Amino acid sequence: MNSASPWHRQRPWRLYLLGHVMIVLGAALMDATGSMLPMALGASAALMLQMPLIKAMARRFLRR
């Protein structure tokens, strides 16, 4: 991660925020369709999209 750029411009943070958008989208589709599948897919996507942020934070922590 380039520390000179703002946090919202860094790729791991953008992916993390996209995961939250997927949860909200899944919840909206769950309400519209009555099926729990969209919410499950949104939550799964959010879990996968947070991994780059966790890896970046771990790398930063281990460098200290």
Backbone as CSV, one residue per row, in Angstrom:
resi,resn,N_x,N_y,N_z,CA_x,CA_y,CA_z,C_x,C_y,C_z
1,MET,0.834,-1.177,0.000,0.000,0.000,0.000,0.876,1.236,0.000
2,ASN,0.540,2.157,-0.832,1.263,3.411,-0.868,0.688,4.323,0.210
3,SER,1.496,4.669,1.195,0.982,5.457,2.313,0.790,6.918,1.942
4,ALA,1.301,7.366,0.781,1.143,8.753,0.380,-0.257,9.030,-0.161
5,SER,-0.937,8.019,-0.676,-2.277,8.235,-1.207,-3.303,8.129,-0.084
6,PRO,-4.443,8.823,-0.233,-5.484,8.738,0.803,-6.024,7.313,0.920
7,TRP,-6.561,6.973,2.068,-6.976,5.601,2.336,-8.053,5.134,1.364
8,HIS,-8.945,6.019,0.936,-10.027,5.583,0.052,-9.561,5.363,-1.384
9,ARG,-8.312,5.725,-1.697,-7.757,5.482,-3.026,-6.960,4.186,-3.088
10,GLN,-6.684,3.582,-1.966,-5.877,2.375,-1.930,-6.751,1.163,-2.253
11,ARG,-6.208,0.279,-3.081,-6.971,-0.860,-3.606,-7.576,-1.747,-2.520
12,PRO,-6.855,-2.135,-1.462,-7.490,-2.994,-0.445,-8.716,-2.354,0.206
13,TRP,-8.675,-1.057,0.446,-9.823,-0.373,1.053,-10.994,-0.299,0.085
14,ARG,-10.705,-0.066,-1.205,-11.788,-0.024,-2.189,-12.469,-1.380,-2.285
15,LEU,-11.699,-2.460,-2.257,-12.294,-3.797,-2.306,-13.116,-4.082,-1.051
16,TYR,-12.624,-3.642,0.105,-13.348,-3.827,1.359,-14.698,-3.100,1.309
17,LEU,-14.672,-1.865,0.817,-15.920,-1.105,0.716,-16.863,-1.717,-0.328
18,LEU,-16.307,-2.259,-1.404,-17.131,-2.954,-2.391,-17.816,-4.159,-1.757
19,GLY,-17.145,-4.831,-0.851,-17.763,-5.950,-0.143,-18.976,-5.522,0.662
20,HIS,-18.883,-4.360,1.296,-20.038,-3.845,2.042,-21.179,-3.468,1.107
21,VAL,-20.842,-2.944,-0.066,-21.876,-2.646,-1.061,-22.567,-3.933,-1.491
22,MET,-21.794,-5.002,-1.628,-22.380,-6.284,-2.018,-23.347,-6.803,-0.945
23,ILE,-23.026,-6.582,0.318,-23.938,-6.997,1.402,-25.245,-6.231,1.314
24,VAL,-25.156,-4.920,1.121,-26.371,-4.092,1.021,-27.183,-4.486,-0.205
25,LEU,-26.512,-4.712,-1.322,-27.206,-5.134,-2.533,-27.871,-6.497,-2.330
26,GLY,-27.178,-7.410,-1.674,-27.762,-8.716,-1.384,-28.973,-8.606,-0.478
27,ALA,-28.912,-7.704,0.495,-30.059,-7.519,1.389,-31.256,-6.944,0.634
28,ALA,-30.994,-6.010,-0.269,-32.084,-5.428,-1.058,-32.710,-6.480,-1.975
29,LEU,-31.859,-7.283,-2.599,-32.386,-8.338,-3.470,-33.104,-9.419,-2.665
30,MET,-32.644,-9.683,-1.455,-33.316,-10.655,-0.604,-34.722,-10.158,-0.269
31,ASP,-34.833,-8.862,0.006,-36.143,-8.292,0.308,-37.059,-8.337,-0.914
32,ALA,-36.485,-8.083,-2.084,-37.292,-8.050,-3.306,-37.724,-9.445,-3.755
33,THR,-36.843,-10.437,-3.593,-37.146,-11.771,-4.120,-37.702,-12.730,-3.077
34,GLY,-37.412,-12.478,-1.810,-37.855,-13.406,-0.771,-36.930,-14.594,-0.599
35,SER,-35.846,-14.614,-1.346,-34.884,-15.710,-1.269,-33.668,-15.256,-0.457
36,MET,-33.057,-16.179,0.257,-31.870,-15.836,1.040,-30.588,-15.971,0.225
37,LEU,-30.685,-16.486,-0.990,-29.513,-16.682,-1.837,-28.765,-15.376,-2.150
38,PRO,-29.440,-14.282,-2.506,-28.679,-13.047,-2.779,-27.885,-12.550,-1.566
39,MET,-28.442,-12.681,-0.390,-27.730,-12.238,0.811,-26.530,-13.137,1.086
40,ALA,-26.697,-14.426,0.867,-25.585,-15.350,1.059,-24.463,-15.057,0.069
41,LEU,-24.808,-14.774,-1.173,-23.798,-14.440,-2.172,-23.099,-13.123,-1.848
42,GLY,-23.864,-12.126,-1.388,-23.275,-10.845,-1.012,-22.332,-10.976,0.172
43,ALA,-22.720,-11.770,1.159,-21.861,-11.971,2.328,-20.597,-12.742,1.958
44,SER,-20.733,-13.731,1.085,-19.558,-14.483,0.646,-18.599,-13.590,-0.120
45,ALA,-19.134,-12.745,-0.980,-18.289,-11.810,-1.730,-17.582,-10.854,-0.783
46,ALA,-18.284,-10.387,0.243,-17.675,-9.468,1.203,-16.512,-10.130,1.942
47,LEU,-16.680,-11.382,2.309,-15.587,-12.088,2.981,-14.369,-12.228,2.080
48,MET,-14.608,-12.541,0.809,-13.488,-12.686,-0.118,-12.826,-11.348,-0.413
49,LEU,-13.612,-10.276,-0.486,-13.068,-8.972,-0.831,-12.328,-8.311,0.334
50,GLN,-12.482,-8.817,1.543,-11.750,-8.216,2.654,-10.364,-8.827,2.835
51,MET,-10.079,-9.920,2.167,-8.770,-10.565,2.311,-7.590,-9.674,1.895
52,PRO,-7.662,-8.920,0.789,-6.528,-8.049,0.462,-6.226,-7.030,1.563
53,LEU,-7.257,-6.523,2.227,-7.035,-5.571,3.315,-6.373,-6.259,4.501
54,ILE,-6.817,-7.450,4.834,-6.225,-8.187,5.954,-4.765,-8.511,5.663
55,LYS,-4.476,-8.920,4.429,-3.088,-9.216,4.056,-2.215,-7.969,4.124
56,ALA,-2.732,-6.835,3.644,-1.964,-5.595,3.695,-1.706,-5.158,5.137
57,MET,-2.703,-5.305,5.984,-2.527,-4.941,7.389,-1.538,-5.873,8.074
58,ALA,-1.587,-7.154,7.734,-0.651,-8.119,8.325,0.777,-7.812,7.886
59,ARG,0.950,-7.489,6.598,2.289,-7.132,6.108,2.821,-5.905,6.829
60,ARG,1.958,-4.934,7.009,2.363,-3.700,7.705,2.728,-3.980,9.153
61,PHE,1.956,-4.857,9.809,2.211,-5.198,11.199,3.519,-5.984,11.352
62,LEU,3.763,-6.911,10.426,4.953,-7.753,10.522,6.229,-6.989,10.174
63,ARG,6.123,-5.883,9.445,7.302,-5.081,9.130,7.829,-4.327,10.347
64,ARG,6.994,-4.124,11.345,7.433,-3.363,12.536,8.372,-4.143,13.378
